[in-house]
Amino acid sequence: MASNLLKNIVKLDTRVSVSQNVCLPIRCLSTASPRVKDKTGKNIVFVDGVRTPFLLSGTDYASLMPHQLAKEALIGLMRKTNVPREVVDYIVYGTVIQEVKTSNIGREAALAAGFPNSVPAHTVTMACISSNQGITTGIGLIAAGAYDVIVAGGVEFMSDVPIRHSRKMRSLLLRANKAKTPLDKLKLLSTFRPDFLLPELPAVAEFSSGETMGFSADRLAASFKVSREEQDQYAVRSHTMAKEAQDNGYLTDIVPFRLPNSSKVIEKDNGIRVSPIDKLAKLKAAFVKPHGTVTAANSSFLTDGASACLIMTEEKAKQLGLKPKLYLRDFTYVAQDPIDQLLLGPTYATPKVLEKAGLSVNDIDVWEVHEAFAGQILANLKAMDSDWFAQKYMNRKSKVGIPDLSKWNKWGGSLSIGHPFAATGVRLTVHTANRLVREDGQFGLIAACAAGGQGVGMIVERHPDATAL
Ligand SMILES: CC(=O)SCCNC(=O)CCNC(=O)[C@H](O)C(C)(C)COP(=O)(O)OP(=O)(O)OC[C@H]1O[C@@H](n2cnc3c(N)ncnc32)[C@H](O)[C@@H]1OP(=O)(O)O
């Protein structure tokens, strides 16, 4: 079964073209008897979402600070939805690798984007699912009756990450700061050793195990017997589909970014790169050297980017004359072993959120699943297709089953579009929304894995008013 699955993915490279699926909404969506009942009493809707172009780190955004990217996403959102900033009650914003000068980056970005001082903002972090957490925290705040209108989003800026002095150097500097006399300072300085100067570089790694995400993905691929060729084929599929979506003008969630003090306007993602499979086959292992199968081309790349979205009660959207794109129907978070199951969040979250919503795999018209690594996606698909895995690890009687891969990440994914960690959740949600309109679907499922062995699943439903892209 698993090998059939992988053959299907390979076939998709040539068989499925996103351009074959251009269709305006024809399905009559009725709210009279919704299949998934509203649980909040508020019918919470996703009005729209935007993002800056996602760029390879170290390219055009390299001299910025992260709150500047977040600011642009917030400005772009308010411009696109035409909602006055004063209407927003609260902002929940995600980031993973924190810029120390702007620790509550949600607040700094909001102020820079011209939100009134009176709009509170807080920053959340949940690794790669931080902006999913922003959205679902917003759902909670609305459901609790605290607020009606929330902005959620996230930013990641890998072009400049905090590099710390060594612990010994930090300790010396802190003690020197407190030393009362020049003699005390001199005594401290005499304890200095050259190795104190070795910096602490941040790594995209698990704190509990010390293992990088890439290393873990390589081990995961090996344990699910996902071959290098299968990973490379999946990577080519992702880049090919993203390129088609880009060329067809489907990536309308992007708001152009004019670089400060420059006339240069960034309008497109710059990591999409369709390469021949034999070129990918020549790349060396990036993490498990020399024999690993995860390479630079079948991994998501280090990315700079920001996203933002607007959610509110349906009643408020009506009052404001807005046409929301989605109902935010249900969600769940999962957590498992951060060593051997670090990147299996979608496998765990999918059946749980489907059951919560009373849906099955076959009810889902649009799948948007975070592609951390091709090997991680293929391992998840194999796990989802395995009764043995479901029984042994998930305490379930049988497997969840394989999604229809012709509905899977059809505009590419994090491998090709990029993965600015905390911004990805909103990108997944807005792509789901826009695909549901173009592909005339009703339900979408969003799933992602995250550091810490955590994951998210979200069920969304196309709103009957969702026509505009
Ligand atoms: C829950 C989660 O999301 S976990 C995931 C978290 N994210 C991560 O862990 C990030 C993982 N990615 C990375 O760390 C980095 O992108 C790496 C280590 C994989 C690669 O980094 P780098 O080595 O700097 O990549 P770089 O862009 O230089 O590419 C290396 C080579 O591959 C080539 N390459 C990269 N992508 C492609 C492609 N799509 N097609 C063909 N060649 C490619 C490059 O041209 C380069 O070739 P060269 O050495 O001949 O110049």
The ligand as an SDF file (V2000), in Angstrom:
LIG
                    3D

 51 53  0  0  0  0  0  0  0  0999 V2000
    8.6670   21.5850   12.1670 C   0  0  0  0  0  0  0  0  0  0  0  0
    9.6100   22.1120   11.1690 C   0  0  0  0  0  0  0  0  0  0  0  0
    9.2520   22.8250   10.3020 O   0  0  0  0  0  0  0  0  0  0  0  0
   11.1730   21.5700   11.2420 S   0  0  0  0  0  0  0  0  0  0  0  0
   11.9910   22.3640    9.9180 C   0  0  0  0  0  0  0  0  0  0  0  0
   12.7170   23.5220   10.3950 C   0  0  0  0  0  0  0  0  0  0  0  0
   13.5650   24.0200    9.3290 N   0  0  0  0  0  0  0  0  0  0  0  0
   14.8140   23.6030    9.1740 C   0  0  0  0  0  0  0  0  0  0  0  0
   15.3110   22.7740    9.9340 O   0  0  0  0  0  0  0  0  0  0  0  0
   15.5810   24.2320    8.0570 C   0  0  0  0  0  0  0  0  0  0  0  0
   16.2260   23.1730    7.2510 C   0  0  0  0  0  0  0  0  0  0  0  0
   17.0620   23.7820    6.2100 N   0  0  0  0  0  0  0  0  0  0  0  0
   18.3280   24.1830    6.4390 C   0  0  0  0  0  0  0  0  0  0  0  0
   18.8280   24.1830    7.5690 O   0  0  0  0  0  0  0  0  0  0  0  0
   19.1460   24.6320    5.2520 C   0  0  0  0  0  0  0  0  0  0  0  0
   18.2810   25.0620    4.2280 O   0  0  0  0  0  0  0  0  0  0  0  0
   20.0410   23.4590    4.7240 C   0  0  0  0  0  0  0  0  0  0  0  0
   21.0910   23.1320    5.8100 C   0  0  0  0  0  0  0  0  0  0  0  0
   19.2270   22.2150    4.4170 C   0  0  0  0  0  0  0  0  0  0  0  0
   20.7370   23.8880    3.4380 C   0  0  0  0  0  0  0  0  0  0  0  0
   21.4380   25.0410    3.6930 O   0  0  0  0  0  0  0  0  0  0  0  0
   22.5750   25.5180    2.6560 P   0  0  0  0  0  0  0  0  0  0  0  0
   23.6450   24.4920    2.5680 O   0  0  0  0  0  0  0  0  0  0  0  0
   22.9380   26.9010    3.0520 O   0  0  0  0  0  0  0  0  0  0  0  0
   21.7540   25.5190    1.3160 O   0  0  0  0  0  0  0  0  0  0  0  0
   22.1600   26.0920   -0.0850 P   0  0  0  0  0  0  0  0  0  0  0  0
   21.0690   26.9980   -0.5360 O   0  0  0  0  0  0  0  0  0  0  0  0
   23.5560   26.6240   -0.0720 O   0  0  0  0  0  0  0  0  0  0  0  0
   22.1070   24.7970   -0.9790 O   0  0  0  0  0  0  0  0  0  0  0  0
   23.1150   23.8230   -0.9650 C   0  0  0  0  0  0  0  0  0  0  0  0
   23.2860   23.2930   -2.3810 C   0  0  0  0  0  0  0  0  0  0  0  0
   22.0370   22.7030   -2.7760 O   0  0  0  0  0  0  0  0  0  0  0  0
   21.6110   23.2960   -3.9920 C   0  0  0  0  0  0  0  0  0  0  0  0
   20.1400   23.3270   -3.9920 N   0  0  0  0  0  0  0  0  0  0  0  0
   19.3340   23.7880   -3.0080 C   0  0  0  0  0  0  0  0  0  0  0  0
   18.0430   23.6790   -3.4030 N   0  0  0  0  0  0  0  0  0  0  0  0
   18.0530   23.1580   -4.6360 C   0  0  0  0  0  0  0  0  0  0  0  0
   17.0160   22.8240   -5.5400 C   0  0  0  0  0  0  0  0  0  0  0  0
   15.7070   22.9850   -5.2630 N   0  0  0  0  0  0  0  0  0  0  0  0
   17.3880   22.3050   -6.7260 N   0  0  0  0  0  0  0  0  0  0  0  0
   18.6970   22.1000   -7.0220 C   0  0  0  0  0  0  0  0  0  0  0  0
   19.7090   22.4010   -6.1970 N   0  0  0  0  0  0  0  0  0  0  0  0
   19.3820   22.9320   -5.0050 C   0  0  0  0  0  0  0  0  0  0  0  0
   22.2220   24.6770   -3.9820 C   0  0  0  0  0  0  0  0  0  0  0  0
   22.3260   25.2180   -5.2870 O   0  0  0  0  0  0  0  0  0  0  0  0
   23.5720   24.4170   -3.3800 C   0  0  0  0  0  0  0  0  0  0  0  0
   24.3920   23.8840   -4.3700 O   0  0  0  0  0  0  0  0  0  0  0  0
   25.9520   24.2960   -4.4200 P   0  0  0  0  0  0  0  0  0  0  0  0
   26.5400   23.7690   -3.1360 O   0  0  0  0  0  0  0  0  0  0  0  0
   26.4290   23.6170   -5.6560 O   0  0  0  0  0  0  0  0  0  0  0  0
   25.9830   25.7880   -4.4770 O   0  0  0  0  0  0  0  0  0  0  0  0
  1  2  1  0
  2  3  2  0
  2  4  1  0
  4  5  1  0
  5  6  1  0
  6  7  1  0
  7  8  1  0
  8  9  2  0
  8 10  1  0
 10 11  1  0
 11 12  1  0
 12 13  1  0
 13 14  2  0
 13 15  1  0
 15 16  1  0
 15 17  1  0
 17 18  1  0
 17 19  1  0
 17 20  1  0
 20 21  1  0
 21 22  1  0
 22 23  2  0
 22 24  1  0
 22 25  1  0
 25 26  1  0
 26 27  2  0
 26 28  1  0
 26 29  1  0
 29 30  1  0
 30 31  1  0
 31 32  1  0
 31 46  1  0
 32 33  1  0
 33 34  1  0
 33 44  1  0
 34 35  1  0
 34 43  1  0
 35 36  2  0
 36 37  1  0
 37 38  1  0
 37 43  2  0
 38 39  1  0
 38 40  2  0
 40 41  1  0
 41 42  2  0
 42 43  1  0
 44 45  1  0
 44 46  1  0
 46 47  1  0
 47 48  1  0
 48 49  2  0
 48 50  1  0
 48 51  1  0
M  END
$$$$
